[in-house]
């Protein structure tokens, strides 16, 4: 039940900038998709070209999510 609530909550933040922490990484980007098992976000790579990387994170690996633009 908690997992389904977590998924529903994350879906409200599609289009918002978030920080996502796992046990080994910290990602910052815009949420573009949430499925039953993964979170996808676009992360801007630092540098001259500022490439957009799509990051896929399994929901069961997420330790916390911080939302920058709460509406």
PQR file with spaces between the fields and no chain letter, atoms N, CA, C, O and H, PARSE charges and radii, in Angstrom:
ATOM       1  N    UNK     1       0.816   -1.193    0.000 -0.4000 1.5000
ATOM       2  CA   UNK     1       0.000    0.000    0.000 -0.0000 2.0000
ATOM       3  C    UNK     1       0.860    1.258    0.000  0.5500 1.7000
ATOM       4  O    UNK     1       0.555    2.218   -0.707 -0.5500 1.4000
ATOM       5  N    UNK     2       1.926    1.259    0.783 -0.4000 1.5000
ATOM       6  CA   UNK     2       2.807    2.419    0.828 -0.0000 2.0000
ATOM       7  C    UNK     2       3.475    2.647   -0.524  0.5500 1.7000
ATOM       8  O    UNK     2       3.660    3.790   -0.940 -0.5500 1.4000
ATOM       9  H    UNK     2       2.174    0.479    1.357  0.4000 1.0000
ATOM      10  N    UNK     3       3.839    1.559   -1.216 -0.4000 1.5000
ATOM      11  CA   UNK     3       4.472    1.681   -2.526 -0.0000 2.0000
ATOM      12  C    UNK     3       3.521    2.320   -3.535  0.5500 1.7000
ATOM      13  O    UNK     3       3.948    3.143   -4.345 -0.5500 1.4000
ATOM      14  H    UNK     3       3.689    0.630   -0.878  0.4000 1.0000
ATOM      15  N    UNK     4       2.252    1.957   -3.498 -0.4000 1.5000
ATOM      16  CA   UNK     4       1.299    2.547   -4.442 -0.0000 2.0000
ATOM      17  C    UNK     4       1.061    4.026   -4.130  0.5500 1.7000
ATOM      18  O    UNK     4       0.896    4.830   -5.047 -0.5500 1.4000
ATOM      19  H    UNK     4       1.906    1.288   -2.840  0.4000 1.0000
ATOM      20  N    UNK     5       1.041    4.389   -2.853 -0.4000 1.5000
ATOM      21  CA   UNK     5       0.907    5.792   -2.469 -0.0000 2.0000
ATOM      22  C    UNK     5       2.120    6.588   -2.944  0.5500 1.7000
ATOM      23  O    UNK     5       1.978    7.711   -3.428 -0.5500 1.4000
ATOM      24  H    UNK     5       1.175    3.736   -2.108  0.4000 1.0000
ATOM      25  N    UNK     6       3.311    6.008   -2.807 -0.4000 1.5000
ATOM      26  CA   UNK     6       4.544    6.651   -3.247 -0.0000 2.0000
ATOM      27  C    UNK     6       4.496    6.911   -4.760  0.5500 1.7000
ATOM      28  O    UNK     6       4.841    8.005   -5.206 -0.5500 1.4000
ATOM      29  H    UNK     6       3.427    5.096   -2.414  0.4000 1.0000
ATOM      30  N    UNK     7       4.076    5.924   -5.546 -0.4000 1.5000
ATOM      31  CA   UNK     7       3.952    6.084   -7.000 -0.0000 2.0000
ATOM      32  C    UNK     7       2.962    7.195   -7.350  0.5500 1.7000
ATOM      33  O    UNK     7       3.249    8.049   -8.188 -0.5500 1.4000
ATOM      34  H    UNK     7       3.796    5.035   -5.183  0.4000 1.0000
ATOM      35  N    UNK     8       1.801    7.178   -6.706 -0.4000 1.5000
ATOM      36  CA   UNK     8       0.795    8.210   -6.972 -0.0000 2.0000
ATOM      37  C    UNK     8       1.319    9.600   -6.636  0.5500 1.7000
ATOM      38  O    UNK     8       1.070   10.557   -7.369 -0.5500 1.4000
ATOM      39  H    UNK     8       1.568    6.484   -6.024  0.4000 1.0000
ATOM      40  N    UNK     9       2.032    9.706   -5.547 -0.4000 1.5000
ATOM      41  CA   UNK     9       2.588   10.991   -5.140 -0.0000 2.0000
ATOM      42  C    UNK     9       3.617   11.461   -6.157  0.5500 1.7000
ATOM      43  O    UNK     9       3.616   12.632   -6.538 -0.5500 1.4000
ATOM      44  H    UNK     9       2.234    8.929   -4.952  0.4000 1.0000
ATOM      45  N    UNK    10       4.501   10.562   -6.607 -0.4000 1.5000
ATOM      46  CA   UNK    10       5.511   10.945   -7.593 -0.0000 2.0000
ATOM      47  C    UNK    10       4.881   11.401   -8.905  0.5500 1.7000
ATOM      48  O    UNK    10       5.405   12.298   -9.565 -0.5500 1.4000
ATOM      49  H    UNK    10       4.502    9.611   -6.298  0.4000 1.0000
ATOM      50  N    UNK    11       3.773   10.797   -9.286 -0.4000 1.5000
ATOM      51  CA   UNK    11       3.112   11.180  -10.543 -0.0000 2.0000
ATOM      52  C    UNK    11       2.614   12.620  -10.503  0.5500 1.7000
ATOM      53  O    UNK    11       2.486   13.255  -11.550 -0.5500 1.4000
ATOM      54  H    UNK    11       3.347   10.067   -8.750  0.4000 1.0000
ATOM      55  N    UNK    12       2.333   13.141   -9.321 -0.4000 1.5000
ATOM      56  CA   UNK    12       1.917   14.544   -9.200 -0.0000 2.0000
ATOM      57  C    UNK    12       3.057   15.501   -9.540  0.5500 1.7000
ATOM      58  O    UNK    12       2.814   16.671   -9.838 -0.5500 1.4000
ATOM      59  H    UNK    12       2.436   12.626   -8.470  0.4000 1.0000
ATOM      60  N    UNK    13       4.278   15.022   -9.498 -0.4000 1.5000
ATOM      61  CA   UNK    13       5.440   15.891   -9.725 -0.0000 2.0000
ATOM      62  C    UNK    13       6.006   15.795  -11.129  0.5500 1.7000
ATOM      63  O    UNK    13       7.104   16.293  -11.378 -0.5500 1.4000
ATOM      64  H    UNK    13       4.476   14.073   -9.255  0.4000 1.0000
ATOM      65  N    UNK    14       5.286   15.165  -12.061 -0.4000 1.5000
ATOM      66  CA   UNK    14       5.744   15.139  -13.452 -0.0000 2.0000
ATOM      67  C    UNK    14       5.816   16.577  -13.952  0.5500 1.7000
ATOM      68  O    UNK    14       4.847   17.331  -13.854 -0.5500 1.4000
ATOM      69  H    UNK    14       4.394   14.760  -11.859  0.4000 1.0000
ATOM      70  N    UNK    15       6.967   16.942  -14.484 -0.4000 1.5000
ATOM      71  CA   UNK    15       7.205   18.302  -14.952 -0.0000 2.0000
ATOM      72  C    UNK    15       7.909   19.182  -13.938  0.5500 1.7000
ATOM      73  O    UNK    15       8.333   20.289  -14.270 -0.5500 1.4000
ATOM      74  H    UNK    15       7.754   16.330  -14.564  0.4000 1.0000
ATOM      75  N    UNK    16       8.044   18.708  -12.698 -0.4000 1.5000
ATOM      76  CA   UNK    16       8.709   19.486  -11.642 -0.0000 2.0000
ATOM      77  C    UNK    16      10.155   19.026  -11.466  0.5500 1.7000
ATOM      78  O    UNK    16      10.509   17.889  -11.777 -0.5500 1.4000
ATOM      79  H    UNK    16       7.700   17.809  -12.428  0.4000 1.0000
ATOM      80  N    UNK    17      10.973   19.938  -10.961 -0.4000 1.5000
ATOM      81  CA   UNK    17      12.366   19.625  -10.655 -0.0000 2.0000
ATOM      82  C    UNK    17      12.447   18.964   -9.284  0.5500 1.7000
ATOM      83  O    UNK    17      11.862   19.443   -8.312 -0.5500 1.4000
ATOM      84  H    UNK    17      10.685   20.862  -10.708  0.4000 1.0000
ATOM      85  N    UNK    18      13.185   17.849   -9.224 -0.4000 1.5000
ATOM      86  CA   UNK    18      13.326   17.104   -7.976 -0.0000 2.0000
ATOM      87  C    UNK    18      14.773   16.680   -7.776  0.5500 1.7000
ATOM      88  O    UNK    18      15.561   16.631   -8.721 -0.5500 1.4000
ATOM      89  H    UNK    18      13.660   17.460  -10.013  0.4000 1.0000
ATOM      90  N    UNK    19      15.102   16.378   -6.536 -0.4000 1.5000
ATOM      91  CA   UNK    19      16.342   15.685   -6.192 -0.0000 2.0000
ATOM      92  C    UNK    19      15.951   14.295   -5.742  0.5500 1.7000
ATOM      93  O    UNK    19      15.031   14.133   -4.941 -0.5500 1.4000
ATOM      94  H    UNK    19      14.462   16.418   -5.769  0.4000 1.0000
ATOM      95  N    UNK    20      16.647   13.291   -6.252 -0.4000 1.5000
ATOM      96  CA   UNK    20      16.367   11.911   -5.885 -0.0000 2.0000
ATOM      97  C    UNK    20      17.653   11.300   -5.364  0.5500 1.7000
ATOM      98  O    UNK    20      18.683   11.338   -6.037 -0.5500 1.4000
ATOM      99  H    UNK    20      17.395   13.424   -6.903  0.4000 1.0000
ATOM     100  N    UNK    21      17.597   10.738   -4.166 -0.4000 1.5000
ATOM     101  CA   UNK    21      18.764   10.106   -3.573 -0.0000 2.0000
ATOM     102  C    UNK    21      18.567    8.595   -3.507  0.5500 1.7000
ATOM     103  O    UNK    21      17.519    8.103   -3.089 -0.5500 1.4000
ATOM     104  H    UNK    21      16.761   10.708   -3.619  0.4000 1.0000
ATOM     105  N    UNK    22      19.600    7.876   -3.930 -0.4000 1.5000
ATOM     106  CA   UNK    22      19.669    6.431   -3.722 -0.0000 2.0000
ATOM     107  C    UNK    22      20.803    6.208   -2.730  0.5500 1.7000
ATOM     108  O    UNK    22      21.406    7.168   -2.250 -0.5500 1.4000
ATOM     109  H    UNK    22      20.451    8.276   -4.270  0.4000 1.0000
ATOM     110  N    UNK    23      21.093    4.965   -2.425 -0.4000 1.5000
ATOM     111  CA   UNK    23      22.174    4.719   -1.466 -0.0000 2.0000
ATOM     112  C    UNK    23      23.540    5.096   -2.022  0.5500 1.7000
ATOM     113  O    UNK    23      24.487    5.272   -1.255 -0.5500 1.4000
ATOM     114  H    UNK    23      20.604    4.186   -2.816  0.4000 1.0000
ATOM     115  N    UNK    24      23.661    5.225   -3.350 -0.4000 1.5000
ATOM     116  CA   UNK    24      24.973    5.519   -3.926 -0.0000 2.0000
ATOM     117  C    UNK    24      25.029    6.787   -4.781  0.5500 1.7000
ATOM     118  O    UNK    24      26.124    7.228   -5.131 -0.5500 1.4000
ATOM     119  H    UNK    24      22.891    5.082   -3.972  0.4000 1.0000
ATOM     120  N    UNK    25      23.895    7.384   -5.126 -0.4000 1.5000
ATOM     121  CA   UNK    25      23.891    8.537   -6.032 -0.0000 2.0000
ATOM     122  C    UNK    25      22.848    9.574   -5.615  0.5500 1.7000
ATOM     123  O    UNK    25      21.898    9.290   -4.885 -0.5500 1.4000
ATOM     124  H    UNK    25      23.005    7.026   -4.842  0.4000 1.0000
ATOM     125  N    UNK    26      23.074   10.789   -6.114 -0.4000 1.5000
ATOM     126  CA   UNK    26      22.112   11.873   -5.956 -0.0000 2.0000
ATOM     127  C    UNK    26      21.871   12.454   -7.345  0.5500 1.7000
ATOM     128  O    UNK    26      22.814   12.859   -8.024 -0.5500 1.4000
ATOM     129  H    UNK    26      23.846   11.020   -6.707  0.4000 1.0000
ATOM     130  N    UNK    27      20.622   12.494   -7.763 -0.4000 1.5000
ATOM     131  CA   UNK    27      20.255   12.992   -9.083 -0.0000 2.0000
ATOM     132  C    UNK    27      19.374   14.221   -8.916  0.5500 1.7000
ATOM     133  O    UNK    27      18.600   14.321   -7.964 -0.5500 1.4000
ATOM     134  H    UNK    27      19.855   12.165   -7.211  0.4000 1.0000
ATOM     135  N    UNK    28      19.501   15.152   -9.851 -0.4000 1.5000
ATOM     136  CA   UNK    28      18.605   16.307   -9.881 -0.0000 2.0000
ATOM     137  C    UNK    28      18.133   16.474  -11.316  0.5500 1.7000
ATOM     138  O    UNK    28      18.936   16.471  -12.248 -0.5500 1.4000
ATOM     139  H    UNK    28      20.130   15.071  -10.625  0.4000 1.0000
ATOM     140  N    UNK    29      16.828   16.620  -11.484 -0.4000 1.5000
ATOM     141  CA   UNK    29      16.284   16.787  -12.824 -0.0000 2.0000
ATOM     142  C    UNK    29      14.783   16.947  -12.793  0.5500 1.7000
ATOM     143  O    UNK    29      14.176   17.092  -11.731 -0.5500 1.4000
ATOM     144  H    UNK    29      16.176   16.622  -10.726  0.4000 1.0000
ATOM     145  N    UNK    30      14.193   16.920  -13.973 -0.4000 1.5000
ATOM     146  CA   UNK    30      12.750   17.088  -14.132 -0.0000 2.0000
ATOM     147  C    UNK    30      12.116   15.716  -14.330  0.5500 1.7000
ATOM     148  O    UNK    30      12.549   14.940  -15.182 -0.5500 1.4000
ATOM     149  H    UNK    30      14.686   16.802  -14.835  0.4000 1.0000
ATOM     150  N    UNK    31      11.098   15.427  -13.544 -0.4000 1.5000
ATOM     151  CA   UNK    31      10.396   14.145  -13.649 -0.0000 2.0000
ATOM     152  C    UNK    31       9.644   14.109  -14.975  0.5500 1.7000
ATOM     153  O    UNK    31       8.867   15.011  -15.285 -0.5500 1.4000
ATOM     154  H    UNK    31      10.747   16.057  -12.852  0.4000 1.0000
ATOM     155  N    UNK    32       9.886   13.047  -15.760 -0.4000 1.5000
ATOM     156  CA   UNK    32       9.184   12.917  -17.040 -0.0000 2.0000
ATOM     157  C    UNK    32       8.251   11.709  -17.077  0.5500 1.7000
ATOM     158  O    UNK    32       7.340   11.670  -17.904 -0.5500 1.4000
ATOM     159  H    UNK    32      10.517   12.314  -15.509  0.4000 1.0000
ATOM     160  N    UNK    33       8.456   10.713  -16.193 -0.4000 1.5000
ATOM     161  CA   UNK    33       7.608    9.527  -16.221 -0.0000 2.0000
ATOM     162  C    UNK    33       7.726    8.774  -14.904  0.5500 1.7000
ATOM     163  O    UNK    33       8.793    8.730  -14.292 -0.5500 1.4000
ATOM     164  H    UNK    33       9.196   10.745  -15.521  0.4000 1.0000
ATOM     165  N    UNK    34       6.620    8.187  -14.480 -0.4000 1.5000
ATOM     166  CA   UNK    34       6.595    7.314  -13.311 -0.0000 2.0000
ATOM     167  C    UNK    34       5.759    6.101  -13.685  0.5500 1.7000
ATOM     168  O    UNK    34       4.597    6.238  -14.066 -0.5500 1.4000
ATOM     169  H    UNK    34       5.753    8.222  -14.978  0.4000 1.0000
ATOM     170  N    UNK    35       6.348    4.913  -13.578 -0.4000 1.5000
ATOM     171  CA   UNK    35       5.611    3.683  -13.837 -0.0000 2.0000
ATOM     172  C    UNK    35       5.478    2.929  -12.517  0.5500 1.7000
ATOM     173  O    UNK    35       5.807    3.460  -11.457 -0.5500 1.4000
ATOM     174  H    UNK    35       7.292    4.802  -13.268  0.4000 1.0000
ATOM     175  N    UNK    36       4.994    1.693  -12.586 -0.4000 1.5000
ATOM     176  CA   UNK    36       4.851    0.897  -11.363 -0.0000 2.0000
ATOM     177  C    UNK    36       6.186    0.558  -10.721  0.5500 1.7000
ATOM     178  O    UNK    36       6.227    0.241   -9.532 -0.5500 1.4000
ATOM     179  H    UNK    36       4.726    1.262  -13.447  0.4000 1.0000
ATOM     180  N    UNK    37       7.284    0.617  -11.479 -0.4000 1.5000
ATOM     181  CA   UNK    37       8.559    0.201  -10.912 -0.0000 2.0000
ATOM     182  C    UNK    37       9.706    1.184  -11.096  0.5500 1.7000
ATOM     183  O    UNK    37      10.755    1.014  -10.475 -0.5500 1.4000
ATOM     184  H    UNK    37       7.250    0.874  -12.445  0.4000 1.0000
ATOM     185  N    UNK    38       9.538    2.216  -11.939 -0.4000 1.5000
ATOM     186  CA   UNK    38      10.655    3.133  -12.183 -0.0000 2.0000
ATOM     187  C    UNK    38      10.219    4.596  -12.211  0.5500 1.7000
ATOM     188  O    UNK    38       9.054    4.928  -12.428 -0.5500 1.4000
ATOM     189  H    UNK    38       8.685    2.353  -12.444  0.4000 1.0000
ATOM     190  N    UNK    39      11.209    5.447  -11.983 -0.4000 1.5000
ATOM     191  CA   UNK    39      11.077    6.899  -12.108 -0.0000 2.0000
ATOM     192  C    UNK    39      12.060    7.324  -13.188  0.5500 1.7000
ATOM     193  O    UNK    39      13.226    6.929  -13.163 -0.5500 1.4000
ATOM     194  H    UNK    39      12.156    5.177  -11.807  0.4000 1.0000
ATOM     195  N    UNK    40      11.589    8.134  -14.143 -0.4000 1.5000
ATOM     196  CA   UNK    40      12.479    8.669  -15.170 -0.0000 2.0000
ATOM     197  C    UNK    40      12.517   10.174  -15.028  0.5500 1.7000
ATOM     198  O    UNK    40      11.495   10.832  -14.834 -0.5500 1.4000
ATOM     199  H    UNK    40      10.642    8.455  -14.163  0.4000 1.0000
ATOM     200  N    UNK    41      13.742   10.707  -15.131 -0.4000 1.5000
ATOM     201  CA   UNK    41      13.884   12.151  -15.103 -0.0000 2.0000
ATOM     202  C    UNK    41      14.952   12.573  -16.085  0.5500 1.7000
ATOM     203  O    UNK    41      15.835   11.790  -16.433 -0.5500 1.4000
ATOM     204  H    UNK    41      14.573   10.172  -15.288  0.4000 1.0000
ATOM     205  N    UNK    42      14.869   13.814  -16.530 -0.4000 1.5000
ATOM     206  CA   UNK    42      15.916   14.376  -17.382 -0.0000 2.0000
ATOM     207  C    UNK    42      16.864   15.143  -16.489  0.5500 1.7000
ATOM     208  O    UNK    42      16.453   15.973  -15.678 -0.5500 1.4000
ATOM     209  H    UNK    42      14.152   14.451  -16.247  0.4000 1.0000
ATOM     210  N    UNK    43      18.124   14.854  -16.651 -0.4000 1.5000
ATOM     211  CA   UNK    43      19.162   15.487  -15.843 -0.0000 2.0000
ATOM     212  C    UNK    43      20.060   16.278  -16.774  0.5500 1.7000
ATOM     213  O    UNK    43      20.537   15.744  -17.776 -0.5500 1.4000
ATOM     214  H    UNK    43      18.458   14.179  -17.310  0.4000 1.0000
ATOM     215  N    UNK    44      20.296   17.533  -16.460 -0.4000 1.5000
ATOM     216  CA   UNK    44      21.186   18.353  -17.268 -0.0000 2.0000
ATOM     217  C    UNK    44      22.614   18.080  -16.855  0.5500 1.7000
ATOM     218  O    UNK    44      22.979   18.222  -15.689 -0.5500 1.4000
ATOM     219  H    UNK    44      19.909   17.967  -15.646  0.4000 1.0000
ATOM     220  N    UNK    45      23.426   17.680  -17.839 -0.4000 1.5000
ATOM     221  CA   UNK    45      24.840   17.426  -17.577 -0.0000 2.0000
ATOM     222  C    UNK    45      25.585   18.746  -17.545  0.5500 1.7000
ATOM     223  O    UNK    45      25.384   19.596  -18.412 -0.5500 1.4000
ATOM     224  H    UNK    45      23.129   17.565  -18.787  0.4000 1.0000
ATOM     225  N    UNK    46      26.442   18.923  -16.554 -0.4000 1.5000
ATOM     226  CA   UNK    46      27.221   20.159  -16.527 -0.0000 2.0000
ATOM     227  C    UNK    46      28.202   20.195  -17.700  0.5500 1.7000
ATOM     228  O    UNK    46      28.709   19.155  -18.122 -0.5500 1.4000
ATOM     229  H    UNK    46      26.605   18.233  -15.849  0.4000 1.0000
ATOM     230  N    UNK    47      28.464   21.373  -18.216 -0.4000 1.5000
ATOM     231  CA   UNK    47      29.402   21.508  -19.326 -0.0000 2.0000
ATOM     232  C    UNK    47      28.898   22.501  -20.349  0.5500 1.7000
ATOM     233  O    UNK    47      27.857   23.131  -20.170 -0.5500 1.4000
ATOM     234  H    UNK    47      28.053   22.218  -17.874  0.4000 1.0000
ATOM     235  N    UNK    48      29.655   22.629  -21.423 -0.4000 1.5000
ATOM     236  CA   UNK    48      29.337   23.609  -22.443 -0.0000 2.0000
ATOM     237  C    UNK    48      28.090   23.249  -23.238  0.5500 1.7000
ATOM     238  O    UNK    48      27.300   24.128  -23.582 -0.5500 1.4000
ATOM     239  H    UNK    48      30.501   22.116  -21.568  0.4000 1.0000
ATOM     240  N    UNK    49      27.905   21.970  -23.533 -0.4000 1.5000
ATOM     241  CA   UNK    49      26.789   21.574  -24.377 -0.0000 2.0000
ATOM     242  C    UNK    49      25.495   21.368  -23.598  0.5500 1.7000
ATOM     243  O    UNK    49      24.414   21.418  -24.185 -0.5500 1.4000
ATOM     244  H    UNK    49      28.547   21.255  -23.254  0.4000 1.0000
ATOM     245  N    UNK    50      25.577   21.143  -22.324 -0.4000 1.5000
ATOM     246  CA   UNK    50      24.413   20.945  -21.456 -0.0000 2.0000
ATOM     247  C    UNK    50      23.473   19.885  -22.021  0.5500 1.7000
ATOM     248  O    UNK    50      22.283   20.133  -22.217 -0.5500 1.4000
ATOM     249  H    UNK    50      26.455   21.102  -21.846  0.4000 1.0000
ATOM     250  N    UNK    51      24.027   18.698  -22.281 -0.4000 1.5000
ATOM     251  CA   UNK    51      23.224   17.583  -22.787 -0.0000 2.0000
ATOM     252  C    UNK    51      22.175   17.183  -21.771  0.5500 1.7000
ATOM     253  O    UNK    51      22.403   17.260  -20.563 -0.5500 1.4000
ATOM     254  H    UNK    51      24.994   18.497  -22.122  0.4000 1.0000
ATOM     255  N    UNK    52      21.024   16.756  -22.265 -0.4000 1.5000
ATOM     256  CA   UNK    52      19.982   16.226  -21.397 -0.0000 2.0000
ATOM     257  C    UNK    52      20.116   14.711  -21.352  0.5500 1.7000
ATOM     258  O    UNK    52      20.020   14.038  -22.379 -0.5500 1.4000
ATOM     259  H    UNK    52      20.839   16.694  -23.246  0.4000 1.0000
ATOM     260  N    UNK    53      20.336   14.184  -20.164 -0.4000 1.5000
ATOM     261  CA   UNK    53      20.414   12.742  -19.969 -0.0000 2.0000
ATOM     262  C    UNK    53      19.113   12.269  -19.355  0.5500 1.7000
ATOM     263  O    UNK    53      18.565   12.927  -18.471 -0.5500 1.4000
ATOM     264  H    UNK    53      20.414   14.730  -19.330  0.4000 1.0000
ATOM     265  N    UNK    54      18.615   11.131  -19.817 -0.4000 1.5000
ATOM     266  CA   UNK    54      17.439   10.526  -19.207 -0.0000 2.0000
ATOM     267  C    UNK    54      17.923    9.491  -18.197  0.5500 1.7000
ATOM     268  O    UNK    54      18.616    8.536  -18.546 -0.5500 1.4000
ATOM     269  H    UNK    54      19.061   10.596  -20.535  0.4000 1.0000
ATOM     270  N    UNK    55      17.548    9.699  -16.956 -0.4000 1.5000
ATOM     271  CA   UNK    55      17.951    8.827  -15.856 -0.0000 2.0000
ATOM     272  C    UNK    55      16.768    7.951  -15.480  0.5500 1.7000
ATOM     273  O    UNK    55      15.657    8.447  -15.294 -0.5500 1.4000
ATOM     274  H    UNK    55      16.985   10.475  -16.672  0.4000 1.0000
ATOM     275  N    UNK    56      17.003    6.655  -15.368 -0.4000 1.5000
ATOM     276  CA   UNK    56      15.977    5.710  -14.943 -0.0000 2.0000
ATOM     277  C    UNK    56      16.368    5.159  -13.583  0.5500 1.7000
ATOM     278  O    UNK    56      17.450    4.596  -13.420 -0.5500 1.4000
ATOM     279  H    UNK    56      17.905    6.252  -15.519  0.4000 1.0000
ATOM     280  N    UNK    57      15.481    5.323  -12.607 -0.4000 1.5000
ATOM     281  CA   UNK    57      15.770    4.902  -11.236 -0.0000 2.0000
ATOM     282  C    UNK    57      14.668    3.954  -10.771  0.5500 1.7000
ATOM     283  O    UNK    57      13.493    4.321  -10.797 -0.5500 1.4000
ATOM     284  H    UNK    57      14.601    5.780  -12.740  0.4000 1.0000
ATOM     285  N    UNK    58      15.025    2.749  -10.349 -0.4000 1.5000
ATOM     286  CA   UNK    58      14.008    1.850   -9.788 -0.0000 2.0000
ATOM     287  C    UNK    58      13.418    2.457   -8.511  0.5500 1.7000
ATOM     288  O    UNK    58      14.156    2.955   -7.660 -0.5500 1.4000
ATOM     289  H    UNK    58      15.980    2.451  -10.328  0.4000 1.0000
ATOM     290  N    UNK    59      12.110    2.415   -8.381 -0.4000 1.5000
ATOM     291  CA   UNK    59      11.456    3.014   -7.215 -0.0000 2.0000
ATOM     292  C    UNK    59      11.937    2.392   -5.904  0.5500 1.7000
ATOM     293  O    UNK    59      12.037    3.085   -4.891 -0.5500 1.4000
ATOM     294  H    UNK    59      11.510    2.010   -9.071  0.4000 1.0000
ATOM     295  N    UNK    60      12.234    1.100   -5.914 -0.4000 1.5000
ATOM     296  CA   UNK    60      12.661    0.445   -4.677 -0.0000 2.0000
ATOM     297  C    UNK    60      14.089    0.813   -4.274  0.5500 1.7000
ATOM     298  O    UNK    60      14.547    0.403   -3.207 -0.5500 1.4000
ATOM     299  H    UNK    60      12.153    0.537   -6.737  0.4000 1.0000
ATOM     300  N    UNK    61      14.800    1.577   -5.106 -0.4000 1.5000
ATOM     301  CA   UNK    61      16.146    2.035   -4.776 -0.0000 2.0000
ATOM     302  C    UNK    61      16.179    3.468   -4.248  0.5500 1.7000
ATOM     303  O    UNK    61      17.235    3.956   -3.845 -0.5500 1.4000
ATOM     304  H    UNK    61      14.428    1.909   -5.973  0.4000 1.0000
ATOM     305  N    UNK    62      15.025    4.145   -4.249 -0.4000 1.5000
ATOM     306  CA   UNK    62      14.967    5.549   -3.839 -0.0000 2.0000
ATOM     307  C    UNK    62      14.915    5.651   -2.320  0.5500 1.7000
ATOM     308  O    UNK    62      14.073    5.035   -1.666 -0.5500 1.4000
ATOM     309  H    UNK    62      14.168    3.748   -4.577  0.4000 1.0000
ATOM     310  N    UNK    63      15.847    6.455   -1.766 -0.4000 1.5000
ATOM     311  CA   UNK    63      15.854    6.711   -0.329 -0.0000 2.0000
ATOM     312  C    UNK    63      15.030    7.946    0.036  0.5500 1.7000
ATOM     313  O    UNK    63      14.315    7.950    1.039 -0.5500 1.4000
ATOM     314  H    UNK    63      16.530    6.956   -2.297  0.4000 1.0000
ATOM     315  N    UNK    64      15.136    8.995   -0.788 -0.4000 1.5000
ATOM     316  CA   UNK    64      14.277   10.159   -0.564 -0.0000 2.0000
ATOM     317  C    UNK    64      14.152   10.958   -1.854  0.5500 1.7000
ATOM     318  O    UNK    64      14.970   10.843   -2.768 -0.5500 1.4000
ATOM     319  H    UNK    64      15.716    8.992   -1.603  0.4000 1.0000
ATOM     320  N    UNK    65      13.105   11.767   -1.897 -0.4000 1.5000
ATOM     321  CA   UNK    65      12.844   12.676   -3.017 -0.0000 2.0000
ATOM     322  C    UNK    65      12.583   14.050   -2.423  0.5500 1.7000
ATOM     323  O    UNK    65      11.778   14.194   -1.502 -0.5500 1.4000
ATOM     324  H    UNK    65      12.441   11.860   -1.155  0.4000 1.0000
ATOM     325  N    UNK    66      13.257   15.048   -2.944 -0.4000 1.5000
ATOM     326  CA   UNK    66      13.035   16.430   -2.526 -0.0000 2.0000
ATOM     327  C    UNK    66      12.491   17.189   -3.726  0.5500 1.7000
ATOM     328  O    UNK    66      13.108   17.183   -4.792 -0.5500 1.4000
ATOM     329  H    UNK    66      13.911   14.931   -3.692  0.4000 1.0000
ATOM     330  N    UNK    67      11.348   17.838   -3.568 -0.4000 1.5000
ATOM     331  CA   UNK    67      10.698   18.566   -4.653 -0.0000 2.0000
ATOM     332  C    UNK    67      11.016   20.036   -4.498  0.5500 1.7000
ATOM     333  O    UNK    67      10.801   20.614   -3.433 -0.5500 1.4000
ATOM     334  H    UNK    67      10.848   17.843   -2.703  0.4000 1.0000
ATOM     335  N    UNK    68      11.534   20.653   -5.569 -0.4000 1.5000
ATOM     336  CA   UNK    68      11.897   22.065   -5.529 -0.0000 2.0000
ATOM     337  C    UNK    68      10.705   22.993   -5.756  0.5500 1.7000
ATOM     338  O    UNK    68      10.613   24.047   -5.127 -0.5500 1.4000
ATOM     339  H    UNK    68      11.709   20.184   -6.435  0.4000 1.0000
ATOM     340  N    UNK    69       9.795   22.610   -6.649 -0.4000 1.5000
ATOM     341  CA   UNK    69       8.687   23.496   -7.026 -0.0000 2.0000
ATOM     342  C    UNK    69       7.364   22.901   -6.576  0.5500 1.7000
ATOM     343  O    UNK    69       6.622   22.356   -7.393 -0.5500 1.4000
ATOM     344  H    UNK    69       9.870   21.754   -7.160  0.4000 1.0000
ATOM     345  N    UNK    70       7.065   22.994   -5.318 -0.4000 1.5000
ATOM     346  CA   UNK    70       5.792   22.476   -4.824 -0.0000 2.0000
ATOM     347  C    UNK    70       4.699   23.458   -5.186  0.5500 1.7000
ATOM     348  O    UNK    70       4.816   24.657   -4.932 -0.5500 1.4000
ATOM     349  H    UNK    70       7.667   23.437   -4.654  0.4000 1.0000
ATOM     350  N    UNK    71       3.625   22.940   -5.786 -0.4000 1.5000
ATOM     351  CA   UNK    71       2.532   23.814   -6.207 -0.0000 2.0000
ATOM     352  C    UNK    71       1.310   23.580   -5.368  0.5500 1.7000
ATOM     353  O    UNK    71       0.285   24.229   -5.578 -0.5500 1.4000
ATOM     354  H    UNK    71       3.530   21.966   -5.993  0.4000 1.0000
